[in-house]
Amino acid sequence: MTTRVGLYPGTFDPVTNGHLDIVARAAGLVDHLIVAVAANAGKGPLFTLEERVEIVTAEMDDLSAQLGTSIEVRPFDSLLMNFCRECGANLIVRGLRAVSDFEYEFQMAGMNARLAPDIETIFLMASERCQFISSRFVKEIGRLGGDISQFVSPAVKSRLDAKFGSGDRP
């Protein structure tokens, strides 16, 4: 039997409860899930690649233990389809929050299918409670002193507070 290896790529700057929701649901569809943290310097991430890998790894260790599923975290800075082949992934997982996500994701899935027709892309709709969460909004709210505790784990909130110098805020 073929092992189903899924790859969930993203910048994860920071990893949110929405990402964790997609990971938890994707983990049930594959034998092994790789959470691929993209270098993506073009997006000007708040956290370095090394910090993001560290943060995501801590979150995945907790989630993997809860789910009893094999979840691995790996950084990458290459063409996604080449990275999939390098990892032995035969499935790409993408999360969709809104119709606006669909157009971009649909185009990317089409390009990826042309580059590697043997690697399938699946889309998971964000759960109702996570549809509005985005890393960009979490960072903006946190930077301005708002309460982000409902959007990220306590550990991620602590890391964001440290970045923004807001450890003394509620």
DSSP file (Angstrom, degrees, kcal/mol; ACC not computed):
  #  RESIDUE AA STRUCTURE BP1 BP2  ACC     N-H-->O    O-->H-N    N-H-->O    O-->H-N    TCO  KAPPA ALPHA  PHI   PSI    X-CA   Y-CA   Z-CA
    1    1 A M              0   0    0      0, 0.0     2,-0.3     0, 0.0     0, 0.0   0.000 360.0 360.0 360.0 138.4    0.0    0.0    0.0
    2    2 A T        -     0   0    0      1,-0.1     2,-0.4     2,-0.0     0, 0.0  -0.537 360.0-123.4 -75.4 135.2    1.3    3.5   -0.9
    3    3 A T        -     0   0    0     -2,-0.3     2,-0.8     1,-0.0    -1,-0.1  -0.656  20.1-134.3 -78.2 131.0    2.0    5.8    2.0
    4    4 A R        -     0   0    0     -2,-0.4    27,-2.2    85,-0.1    28,-1.8  -0.783  25.2-174.7 -89.9 111.5    0.0    9.0    1.8
    5    5 A V  E     -a   32   0A   0     -2,-0.8    85,-2.1    83,-0.2    86,-1.1  -0.931   4.1-166.1-110.8 116.9    2.4   11.9    2.5
    6    6 A G  E     -ab  33  91A   0     26,-2.5    28,-2.9    -2,-0.6     2,-0.4  -0.752   6.4-156.5-102.1 149.7    0.8   15.3    2.6
    7    7 A L  E     -ab  34  92A   0     84,-2.4    86,-2.6    -2,-0.3    28,-0.2  -0.989   4.0-168.0-128.1 123.7    2.6   18.6    2.6
    8    8 A Y  E     -a   35   0A   0     26,-3.1    28,-1.7    -2,-0.4     2,-0.2  -0.894  17.7-166.7-111.9 100.1    1.0   21.8    4.0
    9    9 A P  E     +a   36   0A   0      0, 0.0     2,-0.3     0, 0.0    28,-0.2  -0.567  22.1 128.5 -90.3 151.3    3.1   24.8    2.9
   10   10 A G  E     -a   37   0A   0     26,-2.0    28,-3.0    -2,-0.2    -2,-0.0  -0.959  61.5-110.9-180.0 170.9    2.9   28.3    4.3
   11   11 A T        -     0   0    0     -2,-0.3     4,-0.1    26,-0.2    -1,-0.1   0.827  38.9-162.3 -83.8 -35.6    4.8   31.2    5.7
   12   12 A F    >   +     0   0    0      2,-0.2     3,-0.6     1,-0.2    44,-0.1   0.937  13.5 178.9  53.1  56.0    3.3   30.7    9.2
   13   13 A D  T 3  S-     0   0    0      1,-0.7    33,-0.2    33,-0.0    -1,-0.2  -0.678  86.8  -4.9-122.1  75.7    4.2   34.2   10.4
   14   14 A P  T 3  S-     0   0    0      0, 0.0    -1,-0.7     0, 0.0     2,-0.3   0.621  92.4-124.5 -95.9 172.7    2.9   33.5   12.9
   15   15 A V    <   -     0   0    0     -3,-0.6   138,-0.3    -4,-0.1     2,-0.2  -0.595  37.8-162.4 -70.5 133.6    1.1   30.1   13.0
   16   16 A T     >  -     0   0    0     -2,-0.3     4,-2.1   136,-0.1   136,-0.2  -0.588  36.1 -99.7-113.9 173.6   -2.5   30.7   14.0
   17   17 A N  H  > S+     0   0    0    134,-3.1     4,-2.0     1,-0.2   135,-0.1   0.803 123.5  60.1 -62.4 -28.8   -5.4   28.7   15.3
   18   18 A G  H  > S+     0   0    0    133,-0.4     4,-1.9     2,-0.2    -1,-0.2   0.916 104.9  47.1 -64.2 -43.5   -6.7   28.6   11.7
   19   19 A H  H  > S+     0   0    0      1,-0.2     4,-2.7     2,-0.2    -2,-0.2   0.926 111.1  51.8 -61.6 -44.1   -3.5   26.9   10.6
   20   20 A L  H  X S+     0   0    0     -4,-2.1     4,-2.6     1,-0.2    -2,-0.2   0.865 106.9  53.9 -62.6 -36.0   -3.7   24.4   13.5
   21   21 A D  H  X S+     0   0    0     -4,-2.0     4,-2.0     2,-0.2    -1,-0.2   0.926 110.5  45.7 -62.7 -45.6   -7.3   23.6   12.5
   22   22 A I  H  X S+     0   0    0     -4,-1.9     4,-3.0     2,-0.2     5,-0.2   0.919 113.0  50.7 -64.6 -43.6   -6.2   22.8    8.9
   23   23 A V  H  X S+     0   0    0     -4,-2.7     4,-2.7     1,-0.2    -2,-0.2   0.938 109.6  50.1 -59.5 -47.8   -3.3   20.7   10.2
   24   24 A A  H  X S+     0   0    0     -4,-2.6     4,-0.7     1,-0.2    -1,-0.2   0.899 115.8  42.2 -59.6 -41.7   -5.5   18.7   12.6
   25   25 A R  H >< S+     0   0    0     -4,-2.0     3,-0.6    -5,-0.2     4,-0.3   0.889 114.8  49.7 -74.2 -38.7   -8.0   18.0    9.8
   26   26 A A  H >X S+     0   0    0     -4,-3.0     3,-2.0     1,-0.2     4,-0.8   0.862 101.0  64.4 -66.6 -35.6   -5.3   17.3    7.2
   27   27 A A  H 3< S+     0   0    0     -4,-2.7     3,-0.4     1,-0.3    -1,-0.2   0.797  97.1  57.5 -59.8 -28.3   -3.5   14.9    9.5
   28   28 A G  T << S+     0   0    0     -4,-0.7    -1,-0.3    -3,-0.6    -2,-0.2   0.597 104.7  52.2 -76.4 -10.9   -6.6   12.6    9.4
   29   29 A L  T <4 S+     0   0    0     -3,-2.0     2,-0.3    -4,-0.3    -1,-0.2   0.589 109.7  45.5-100.2 -13.3   -6.3   12.3    5.6
   30   30 A V  S  < S-     0   0    0     -4,-0.8   -25,-0.2    -3,-0.4     3,-0.2  -0.812  70.3-130.3-129.0 165.9   -2.7   11.3    5.3
   31   31 A D  S    S+     0   0    0    -27,-2.2    39,-0.6     1,-0.3     2,-0.3   0.788 100.1  15.5 -82.8 -30.8   -0.3    8.8    6.9
   32   32 A H  E    S-ac   5  70A   0    -28,-1.8   -26,-2.5    37,-0.1     2,-0.5  -0.988  70.8-157.4-146.0 131.9    2.4   11.5    7.4
   33   33 A L  E     -ac   6  71A   0     37,-2.6    39,-2.8    -2,-0.3     2,-0.6  -0.947   1.5-161.0-116.4 130.6    2.0   15.3    7.3
   34   34 A I  E     -ac   7  72A   0    -28,-2.9   -26,-3.1    -2,-0.5     2,-0.8  -0.945   7.3-153.9-107.6 122.5    4.8   17.7    6.6
   35   35 A V  E     -ac   8  73A   0     37,-3.4    39,-2.2    -2,-0.6     2,-0.7  -0.876  18.1-156.1 -94.5 110.6    4.2   21.3    7.6
   36   36 A A  E     -ac   9  74A   0    -28,-1.7   -26,-2.0    -2,-0.8     2,-0.7  -0.806   3.2-154.0 -99.1 113.9    6.6   23.1    5.2
   37   37 A V  E     -ac  10  75A   0     37,-2.3    39,-2.3    -2,-0.7     2,-0.2  -0.778  15.4-142.6 -92.4 113.4    7.7   26.6    6.5
   38   38 A A  E     - c   0  76A   0    -28,-3.0    39,-0.2    -2,-0.7    -1,-0.0  -0.531   9.4-142.6 -79.9 137.9    8.5   28.8    3.5
   39   39 A A        +     0   0    0     37,-2.2    -1,-0.1    -2,-0.2    38,-0.1   0.961  37.1 166.6 -59.5 -52.5   11.4   31.2    3.7
   40   40 A N    >   +     0   0    0     36,-0.2     3,-1.7     1,-0.1     4,-0.2   0.801   8.9 172.6  40.2  54.2    9.4   33.7    1.7
   41   41 A A  G >   +     0   0    0      1,-0.3     3,-1.8     2,-0.2    -1,-0.1   0.755  69.3  74.3 -60.7 -24.4   11.6   36.8    2.4
   42   42 A G  G 3  S+     0   0    0      1,-0.3    -1,-0.3     2,-0.1    -2,-0.1   0.751  90.6  56.1 -61.7 -24.8    9.4   38.7   -0.2
   43   43 A K  G <  S-     0   0    0     -3,-1.7    -1,-0.3   -32,-0.0    -2,-0.2   0.525 106.8-129.1 -84.5  -5.8    6.6   38.9    2.4
   44   44 A G    <   -     0   0    0     -3,-1.8    -3,-0.1    -4,-0.2    -2,-0.1   0.973  30.2-147.8  58.3  58.6    8.9   40.5    4.9
   45   45 A P        -     0   0    0      0, 0.0    -1,-0.1     0, 0.0     4,-0.1  -0.198  14.7-138.8 -63.2 149.5    8.1   38.2    7.8
   46   46 A L  S    S+     0   0    0    -33,-0.2     2,-0.3     2,-0.1   -33,-0.0   0.893  91.5  49.9 -69.4 -42.9    8.1   39.4   11.4
   47   47 A F  S    S-     0   0    0      1,-0.1     0, 0.0     2,-0.0     0, 0.0  -0.741  92.6-114.2 -99.0 146.1    9.9   36.2   12.6
   48   48 A T     >  -     0   0    0     -2,-0.3     4,-2.6     1,-0.1     5,-0.2  -0.250  33.5-104.9 -67.5 165.5   13.0   34.7   11.0
   49   49 A L  H  > S+     0   0    0      1,-0.2     4,-2.6     2,-0.2     5,-0.2   0.918 123.7  51.3 -58.2 -43.9   12.7   31.4    9.2
   50   50 A E  H  > S+     0   0    0      1,-0.2     4,-2.2     2,-0.2    -1,-0.2   0.905 110.6  48.0 -62.7 -41.9   14.5   29.7   12.1
   51   51 A E  H  > S+     0   0    0      2,-0.2     4,-2.8     1,-0.2    -1,-0.2   0.922 111.8  49.7 -64.2 -43.5   12.1   31.3   14.6
   52   52 A R  H  X S+     0   0    0     -4,-2.6     4,-2.9     1,-0.2     5,-0.3   0.907 110.6  49.4 -63.7 -41.5    9.1   30.3   12.6
   53   53 A V  H  X S+     0   0    0     -4,-2.6     4,-2.6     2,-0.2    -1,-0.2   0.921 112.7  48.6 -62.0 -43.0   10.3   26.7   12.3
   54   54 A E  H  X S+     0   0    0     -4,-2.2     4,-2.0    -5,-0.2    -2,-0.2   0.928 114.4  44.8 -61.9 -46.7   10.9   26.6   16.1
   55   55 A I  H  X S+     0   0    0     -4,-2.8     4,-2.0     2,-0.2    -2,-0.2   0.937 115.8  45.9 -64.4 -47.9    7.4   28.0   16.9
   56   56 A V  H  X S+     0   0    0     -4,-2.9     4,-2.8     1,-0.2     5,-0.2   0.895 110.4  54.6 -64.8 -39.8    5.7   25.7   14.4
   57   57 A T  H  X S+     0   0    0     -4,-2.6     4,-2.5    -5,-0.3    -1,-0.2   0.922 107.9  49.2 -60.2 -44.3    7.6   22.7   15.6
   58   58 A A  H  X S+     0   0    0     -4,-2.0     4,-1.6     1,-0.2    -1,-0.2   0.918 113.5  46.7 -61.1 -43.1    6.5   23.4   19.2
   59   59 A E  H  X S+     0   0    0     -4,-2.0     4,-2.2     1,-0.2    -2,-0.2   0.898 113.9  47.7 -65.7 -40.1    2.9   23.7   18.1
   60   60 A M  H  X S+     0   0    0     -4,-2.8     4,-3.5     2,-0.2     5,-0.3   0.842 105.6  58.0 -72.6 -33.3    3.1   20.5   16.0
   61   61 A D  H  X S+     0   0    0     -4,-2.5     4,-1.9    -5,-0.2    -1,-0.2   0.938 110.9  43.6 -60.0 -45.3    4.7   18.5   18.7
   62   62 A D  H  X S+     0   0    0     -4,-1.6     4,-2.0     2,-0.2    -2,-0.2   0.934 117.5  45.1 -63.0 -46.6    1.7   19.3   21.0
   63   63 A L  H  X S+     0   0    0     -4,-2.2     4,-2.8     1,-0.2     5,-0.3   0.905 111.1  52.5 -66.7 -42.3   -0.8   18.6   18.2
   64   64 A S  H  X>S+     0   0    0     -4,-3.5     4,-2.2     1,-0.2     5,-1.1   0.898 110.1  49.0 -60.3 -41.7    0.9   15.4   17.0
   65   65 A A  H  <5S+     0   0    0     -4,-1.9    -1,-0.2    -5,-0.3    -2,-0.2   0.904 112.8  47.9 -64.9 -41.2    0.8   14.1   20.6
   66   66 A Q  H  <5S+     0   0    0     -4,-2.0    -2,-0.2     1,-0.2    -1,-0.2   0.909 121.1  35.8 -64.1 -42.7   -2.9   15.0   20.9
   67   67 A L  H  <5S-     0   0    0     -4,-2.8    -2,-0.2    -5,-0.1    -1,-0.2   0.688  97.9-132.0 -87.0 -19.6   -3.8   13.4   17.5
   68   68 A G  T  <5 +     0   0    0     -4,-2.2     2,-0.3     1,-0.3    -3,-0.2   0.850  63.6 133.3  67.5  34.1   -1.4   10.5   17.6
   69   69 A T      < -     0   0    0     -5,-1.1     2,-0.8    -6,-0.2    -1,-0.3  -0.857  65.7-108.6-120.1 150.7   -0.4   11.4   14.1
   70   70 A S  E     +c   32   0A   0    -39,-0.6   -37,-2.6    -2,-0.3     2,-0.4  -0.697  44.7 168.9 -80.8 110.8    3.0   11.7   12.4
   71   71 A I  E     -c   33   0A   0     -2,-0.8     2,-0.3   -39,-0.2   -37,-0.2  -0.993   9.6-173.6-127.5 128.5    3.6   15.5   11.8
   72   72 A E  E     -c   34   0A   0    -39,-2.8   -37,-3.4    -2,-0.4     2,-0.5  -0.908  13.4-146.3-120.5 146.7    7.0   16.8   10.7
   73   73 A V  E     +c   35   0A   0     -2,-0.3   -37,-0.2   -39,-0.2   -39,-0.0  -0.960  23.1 170.1-115.3 130.0    8.1   20.4   10.3
   74   74 A R  E     -c   36   0A   0    -39,-2.2   -37,-2.3    -2,-0.5     2,-0.2  -0.999  26.3-134.1-139.7 136.6   10.6   21.3    7.6
   75   75 A P  E     -c   37   0A   0      0, 0.0     2,-0.3     0, 0.0   -37,-0.2  -0.526  27.2-174.7 -79.9 155.2   11.8   24.7    6.2
   76   76 A F  E     +c   38   0A   0    -39,-2.3   -37,-2.2    -2,-0.2   -36,-0.2  -0.995  28.0 177.7-152.0 152.7   12.1   25.2    2.5
   77   77 A D        +     0   0    0     -2,-0.3     2,-0.3   -39,-0.2   -39,-0.1  -0.364  60.9  79.9-145.9  54.8   13.3   27.8    0.0
   78   78 A S  S    S-     0   0    0      2,-0.0     2,-0.2     0, 0.0   -39,-0.1  -0.851  93.3 -52.2-148.3 179.9   12.7   26.2   -3.3
   79   79 A L    >>  -     0   0    0     -2,-0.3     4,-2.2     1,-0.1     3,-0.5  -0.462  52.8-129.6 -61.2 129.2   10.0   25.5   -5.9
   80   80 A L  H 3> S+     0   0    0      1,-0.3     4,-2.6     2,-0.2     5,-0.2   0.874 105.6  52.1 -52.9 -44.3    7.2   23.8   -4.0
   81   81 A M  H 3> S+     0   0    0      1,-0.2     4,-2.0     2,-0.2    -1,-0.3   0.868 109.3  49.8 -66.4 -35.1    6.9   20.9   -6.4
   82   82 A N  H <> S+     0   0    0     -3,-0.5     4,-2.4     2,-0.2    -1,-0.2   0.898 111.1  49.9 -66.2 -39.5   10.6   20.2   -6.2
   83   83 A F  H  X S+     0   0    0     -4,-2.2     4,-2.1     2,-0.2     6,-0.2   0.895 107.4  54.6 -65.9 -39.5   10.3   20.2   -2.4
   84   84 A C  H  X>S+     0   0    0     -4,-2.6     5,-2.5    -5,-0.2     4,-1.1   0.934 110.3  46.2 -57.5 -46.7    7.3   17.9   -2.6
   85   85 A R  H ><5S+     0   0    0     -4,-2.0     3,-0.5     1,-0.2    -2,-0.2   0.915 110.2  53.4 -63.1 -42.8    9.4   15.4   -4.6
   86   86 A E  H 3<5S+     0   0    0     -4,-2.4    -1,-0.2     1,-0.2    -2,-0.2   0.866 115.1  41.3 -58.9 -37.3   12.3   15.8   -2.2
   87   87 A C  H 3<5S-     0   0    0     -4,-2.1    -1,-0.2    -5,-0.1    -2,-0.2   0.571 111.3-118.3 -87.4 -11.4   10.0   14.9    0.7
   88   88 A G  T <<5 +     0   0    0     -4,-1.1     2,-0.3    -3,-0.5   -83,-0.2   0.718  57.3 160.4  77.4  21.0    8.2   12.2   -1.1
   89   89 A A      < +     0   0    0     -5,-2.5    -1,-0.2    -6,-0.2   -83,-0.2  -0.567  24.7 179.3 -78.5 138.1    4.9   14.1   -0.7
   90   90 A N        +     0   0    0    -85,-2.1    30,-1.7    -2,-0.3     2,-0.3   0.234  67.7  50.6-118.0  10.4    2.1   13.1   -3.1
   91   91 A L  E     -bd   6 120A   0    -86,-1.1   -84,-2.4    28,-0.2     2,-0.5  -0.977  62.6-154.8-151.5 132.5   -0.5   15.5   -1.8
   92   92 A I  E     -bd   7 121A   0     28,-3.1    30,-3.0    -2,-0.3     2,-0.5  -0.924  14.4-151.8-107.3 133.3   -0.5   19.3   -1.2
   93   93 A V  E     + d   0 122A   0    -86,-2.6     2,-0.4    -2,-0.5    30,-0.2  -0.902  15.6 179.8-105.9 129.7   -2.9   20.6    1.4
   94   94 A R  E     - d   0 123A   0     28,-2.2    30,-2.7    -2,-0.5     2,-0.4  -0.991  18.0-140.2-129.6 139.7   -4.2   24.2    1.1
   95   95 A G  E     - d   0 124A   0     -2,-0.4     2,-0.5    28,-0.2    30,-0.2  -0.785  11.0-157.8 -98.7 141.9   -6.6   26.0    3.4
   96   96 A L  E     + d   0 125A   0     28,-2.5    30,-3.2    -2,-0.4     3,-0.1  -0.977  17.8 171.0-120.3 128.3   -9.3   28.3    2.1
   97   97 A R        -     0   0    0     -2,-0.5     2,-0.3     1,-0.3    -1,-0.1   0.807  67.5  -2.1 -98.5 -40.7  -10.9   31.0    4.2
   98   98 A A  S >> S-     0   0    0      1,-0.1     3,-1.2    34,-0.0     4,-1.1  -0.887  77.4 -92.1-147.2 170.5  -12.9   33.0    1.7
   99   99 A V  H 3> S+     0   0    0     -2,-0.3     4,-1.1     1,-0.3     3,-0.4   0.847 120.6  64.3 -56.9 -34.8  -13.8   33.2   -2.0
  100  100 A S  H 3> S+     0   0    0      1,-0.2     4,-0.8     2,-0.2    -1,-0.3   0.822 100.1  51.7 -61.8 -31.3  -10.9   35.7   -2.4
  101  101 A D  H <> S+     0   0    0     -3,-1.2     4,-2.5     1,-0.2    -1,-0.2   0.845  99.5  67.2 -68.9 -33.8   -8.5   32.9   -1.5
  102  102 A F  H  X S+     0   0    0     -4,-1.1     4,-3.2    -3,-0.4     5,-0.2   0.887  94.1  52.8 -60.6 -44.9   -9.9   30.6   -4.0
  103  103 A E  H  X S+     0   0    0     -4,-1.1     4,-2.0     1,-0.2    -1,-0.2   0.933 114.3  41.7 -59.8 -47.9   -8.9   32.4   -7.2
  104  104 A Y  H  X S+     0   0    0     -4,-0.8     4,-2.4     2,-0.2    -1,-0.2   0.939 117.8  46.8 -63.2 -47.6   -5.2   32.6   -6.2
  105  105 A E  H  X S+     0   0    0     -4,-2.5     4,-2.7     1,-0.2    -2,-0.2   0.873 109.9  54.0 -64.5 -37.7   -5.2   29.0   -4.9
  106  106 A F  H  X S+     0   0    0     -4,-3.2     4,-2.0    -5,-0.2    -1,-0.2   0.917 110.4  46.5 -62.3 -44.8   -6.9   27.7   -8.0
  107  107 A Q  H  X S+     0   0    0     -4,-2.0     4,-2.3    -5,-0.2    -2,-0.2   0.918 113.3  48.8 -63.5 -44.0   -4.3   29.3  -10.3
  108  108 A M  H  X S+     0   0    0     -4,-2.4     4,-2.7     1,-0.2    -2,-0.2   0.911 109.9  51.4 -64.1 -41.7   -1.5   28.0   -8.2
  109  109 A A  H  X S+     0   0    0     -4,-2.7     4,-2.3     1,-0.2    -1,-0.2   0.888 109.6  51.3 -62.3 -38.7   -3.0   24.5   -8.1
  110  110 A G  H  X S+     0   0    0     -4,-2.0     4,-1.5     2,-0.2    -1,-0.2   0.918 111.4  46.1 -64.5 -43.7   -3.3   24.6  -11.9
  111  111 A M  H  X S+     0   0    0     -4,-2.3     4,-1.9     1,-0.2    -2,-0.2   0.925 113.2  49.9 -63.6 -44.4    0.4   25.6  -12.3
  112  112 A N  H  X S+     0   0    0     -4,-2.7     4,-2.5     1,-0.2    -2,-0.2   0.879 107.1  54.9 -63.1 -37.6    1.5   23.0   -9.9
  113  113 A A  H  < S+     0   0    0     -4,-2.3    -1,-0.2     1,-0.2    -2,-0.2   0.849 107.8  49.7 -64.7 -34.3   -0.5   20.3  -11.7
  114  114 A R  H  < S+     0   0    0     -4,-1.5    -1,-0.2     1,-0.2    -2,-0.2   0.877 114.2  45.0 -70.0 -37.1    1.3   21.2  -14.9
  115  115 A L  H  < S+     0   0    0     -4,-1.9    -2,-0.2     1,-0.2    -1,-0.2   0.843 135.6  10.5 -74.6 -34.1    4.7   21.0  -13.2
  116  116 A A    ><  +     0   0    0     -4,-2.5     3,-2.1    -5,-0.2    -1,-0.2  -0.631  63.3 179.2-148.7  81.2    3.9   17.7  -11.4
  117  117 A P  T 3  S+     0   0    0      0, 0.0    -4,-0.1     0, 0.0    -3,-0.1   0.681  81.4  62.6 -62.0 -16.9    0.7   16.0  -12.5
  118  118 A D  T 3  S+     0   0    0      1,-0.1     2,-0.6     2,-0.1    -5,-0.1   0.511  88.6  79.0 -86.7  -4.6    1.3   13.1  -10.1
  119  119 A I  S <  S-     0   0    0     -3,-2.1   -28,-0.2    -7,-0.2     2,-0.2  -0.921  73.5-151.7-108.3 117.5    1.0   15.4   -7.0
  120  120 A E  E     -d   91   0A   0    -30,-1.7   -28,-3.1    -2,-0.6     2,-0.5  -0.560   1.9-145.6 -89.2 148.4   -2.5   16.3   -6.1
  121  121 A T  E     -d   92   0A   0    -30,-0.2     2,-0.4    -2,-0.2   -28,-0.2  -0.956  14.9-170.5-111.9 132.2   -3.7   19.5   -4.4
  122  122 A I  E     -d   93   0A   0    -30,-3.0   -28,-2.2    -2,-0.5     2,-0.5  -0.933  10.9-145.0-119.4 148.5   -6.6   19.4   -2.0
  123  123 A F  E     -d   94   0A   0     -2,-0.4     2,-0.5   -30,-0.2   -28,-0.2  -0.927   7.5-163.7-112.8 133.1   -8.4   22.3   -0.4
  124  124 A L  E     -d   95   0A   0    -30,-2.7   -28,-2.5    -2,-0.5     2,-0.2  -0.974  20.3-131.0-114.7 125.9   -9.8   22.4    3.1
  125  125 A M  E     -d   96   0A   0     -2,-0.5   -28,-0.2   -30,-0.2     3,-0.1  -0.525  31.5-106.5 -71.8 138.2  -12.3   25.1    3.9
  126  126 A A        -     0   0    0    -30,-3.2     5,-0.1    -2,-0.2    -1,-0.1  -0.358  40.0-102.5 -61.3 143.1  -11.5   26.9    7.1
  127  127 A S    >>  -     0   0    0   -109,-0.2     3,-2.2     1,-0.1     4,-0.9  -0.312  35.3-106.1 -62.5 154.0  -13.8   25.9   10.0
  128  128 A E  G >4 S+     0   0    0      1,-0.3     3,-0.6     2,-0.2     4,-0.3   0.858 121.0  53.5 -52.4 -40.0  -16.5   28.5   10.7
  129  129 A R  G 34 S+     0   0    0      1,-0.2    -1,-0.3     2,-0.1  -111,-0.1   0.601 116.1  39.4 -73.5  -9.5  -14.6   29.7   13.9
  130  130 A C  G X4 S+     0   0    0     -3,-2.2     3,-1.5     1,-0.1    -1,-0.2   0.420  80.8 103.3-118.0  -0.8  -11.4   30.2   11.9
  131  131 A Q  T << S+     0   0    0     -4,-0.9    -2,-0.1    -3,-0.6    -3,-0.1   0.765  86.8  42.8 -60.0 -28.2  -12.6   31.7    8.6
  132  132 A F  T 3  S+     0   0    0     -4,-0.3     2,-0.4    -3,-0.1    -1,-0.3   0.499  87.6 109.0 -97.8  -4.3  -11.6   35.3    9.5
  133  133 A I    <   +     0   0    0     -3,-1.5     2,-0.3     4,-0.1  -117,-0.1  -0.591  38.2 164.8 -80.2 128.3   -8.2   34.6   11.1
  134  134 A S     >  -     0   0    0     -2,-0.4     4,-2.5     1,-0.1     5,-0.2  -0.993  44.1-127.0-138.0 148.3   -5.1   35.6    9.1
  135  135 A S  H  > S+     0   0    0     -2,-0.3     4,-2.6     1,-0.2     5,-0.2   0.886 111.3  56.7 -57.6 -39.4   -1.5   36.0   10.2
  136  136 A R  H  > S+     0   0    0      1,-0.2     4,-2.1     2,-0.2    -1,-0.2   0.926 109.8  43.1 -60.7 -46.3   -1.5   39.5    8.8
  137  137 A F  H  > S+     0   0    0      2,-0.2     4,-2.9     1,-0.2     5,-0.3   0.892 111.7  54.5 -67.7 -39.1   -4.5   40.6   11.0
  138  138 A V  H  X S+     0   0    0     -4,-2.5     4,-2.6     1,-0.2     5,-0.2   0.931 110.5  46.4 -59.7 -45.4   -3.1   38.9   14.1
  139  139 A K  H  X S+     0   0    0     -4,-2.6     4,-2.7     2,-0.2    -1,-0.2   0.910 113.3  49.1 -63.9 -41.6    0.2   40.8   13.7
  140  140 A E  H  X S+     0   0    0     -4,-2.1     4,-1.6    -5,-0.2    -2,-0.2   0.928 113.5  45.3 -65.1 -45.1   -1.6   44.1   13.2
  141  141 A I  H  <>S+     0   0    0     -4,-2.9     5,-3.0     1,-0.2    -2,-0.2   0.930 115.9  47.3 -63.3 -45.4   -3.9   43.6   16.2
  142  142 A G  H ><5S+     0   0    0     -4,-2.6     3,-1.4    -5,-0.3    -2,-0.2   0.897 109.3  53.1 -62.9 -41.7   -0.9   42.5   18.3
  143  143 A R  H 3<5S+     0   0    0     -4,-2.7    -1,-0.2     1,-0.3    -2,-0.2   0.834 110.0  49.2 -62.3 -33.5    1.3   45.4   17.2
  144  144 A L  T 3<5S-     0   0    0     -4,-1.6    -1,-0.3    -5,-0.2    -2,-0.2   0.316 123.7-102.5 -92.2   8.2   -1.5   47.8   18.2
  145  145 A G  T < 5S+     0   0    0     -3,-1.4    -3,-0.2     1,-0.2    -2,-0.1   0.590  71.4 145.2  87.8  10.3   -2.0   46.3   21.6
  146  146 A G      < -     0   0    0     -5,-3.0     2,-0.7    -6,-0.2    -1,-0.2  -0.326  59.1 -94.3 -78.8 165.5   -5.2   44.3   20.9
  147  147 A D        +     0   0    0      1,-0.1     3,-0.2    -2,-0.1    -1,-0.1  -0.706  43.3 169.2 -83.4 115.1   -6.0   41.0   22.5
  148  148 A I    >>  +     0   0    0     -2,-0.7     3,-2.1     1,-0.1     4,-1.2   0.289  43.9 110.1-106.2   7.3   -4.9   38.2   20.1
  149  149 A S  T 34 S+     0   0    0      1,-0.3    -1,-0.1     2,-0.2     8,-0.1   0.731  75.3  54.4 -61.7 -23.6   -5.4   35.3   22.6
  150  150 A Q  T 34 S+     0   0    0     -3,-0.2    -1,-0.3     1,-0.2    -2,-0.1   0.561 110.4  47.1 -85.3  -6.1   -8.4   33.9   20.7
  151  151 A F  T <4 S+     0   0    0     -3,-2.1  -134,-3.1     1,-0.1  -133,-0.4   0.639 116.4  28.5-107.6 -19.3   -6.5   33.7   17.4
  152  152 A V  S  < S-     0   0    0     -4,-1.2  -136,-0.1  -136,-0.2    -1,-0.1  -0.898  87.0 -91.2-138.4 164.9   -3.2   32.0   18.5
  153  153 A S     >  -     0   0    0   -138,-0.3     4,-2.6    -2,-0.3     5,-0.2  -0.298  43.3-106.2 -70.3 162.0   -2.0   29.6   21.2
  154  154 A P  H  > S+     0   0    0      0, 0.0     4,-2.2     0, 0.0     5,-0.1   0.871 121.5  53.4 -57.1 -37.2   -0.6   31.0   24.4
  155  155 A A  H  > S+     0   0    0      2,-0.2     4,-1.8     1,-0.2     5,-0.1   0.909 110.6  45.2 -65.9 -41.6    2.9   30.2   23.3
  156  156 A V  H  > S+     0   0    0      2,-0.2     4,-2.5     1,-0.2     5,-0.2   0.896 111.3  53.6 -69.2 -39.8    2.5   32.1   20.1
  157  157 A K  H  X S+     0   0    0     -4,-2.6     4,-3.1     1,-0.2    -2,-0.2   0.920 107.8  51.2 -58.5 -43.4    0.9   35.0   21.9
  158  158 A S  H  X S+     0   0    0     -4,-2.2     4,-2.1     1,-0.2    -1,-0.2   0.899 109.9  48.9 -61.2 -41.6    3.9   35.1   24.2
  159  159 A R  H  X S+     0   0    0     -4,-1.8     4,-1.9     2,-0.2    -1,-0.2   0.900 113.3  47.1 -65.9 -40.6    6.3   35.2   21.2
  160  160 A L  H  X S+     0   0    0     -4,-2.5     4,-2.5     2,-0.2    -2,-0.2   0.921 109.8  52.7 -67.0 -43.8    4.3   38.0   19.6
  161  161 A D  H  X>S+     0   0    0     -4,-3.1     5,-3.0     1,-0.2     4,-0.8   0.904 109.2  50.4 -56.8 -41.6    4.2   40.0   22.8
  162  162 A A  H  <5S+     0   0    0     -4,-2.1     3,-0.4     3,-0.2    -1,-0.2   0.899 110.2  49.5 -64.7 -40.5    7.9   39.7   23.1
  163  163 A K  H  <5S+     0   0    0     -4,-1.9    -2,-0.2     1,-0.2    -1,-0.2   0.891 117.7  40.1 -63.8 -39.3    8.4   40.9   19.5
  164  164 A F  H  <5S-     0   0    0     -4,-2.5    -1,-0.2    -5,-0.1    -2,-0.2   0.467 108.8-121.9 -91.3  -1.4    6.1   43.9   20.1
  165  165 A G  T  <5S+     0   0    0     -4,-0.8    -3,-0.2    -3,-0.4     3,-0.2   0.866  76.9 122.9  65.3  35.5    7.4   44.6   23.6
  166  166 A S    > < +     0   0    0     -5,-3.0     3,-2.0    -6,-0.2    -4,-0.2  -0.047  14.4 127.9-121.3  32.1    3.9   44.2   25.0
  167  167 A G  T 3  S+     0   0    0     -6,-0.4    -1,-0.1     1,-0.3    -5,-0.1   0.715  73.8  57.1 -61.8 -19.5    4.4   41.4   27.6
  168  168 A D  T 3  S+     0   0    0     -3,-0.2    -1,-0.3    -7,-0.1    -2,-0.1   0.452  85.3 101.1 -93.1   0.8    2.7   43.6   30.2
  169  169 A R    <         0   0    0     -3,-2.0   -23,-0.0     1,-0.1    -3,-0.0  -0.489 360.0 360.0 -81.1 155.6   -0.5   44.0   28.3
  170  170 A P              0   0    0      0, 0.0    -1,-0.1     0, 0.0    -3,-0.1   0.501 360.0 360.0 -68.2 360.0   -3.6   41.9   29.2
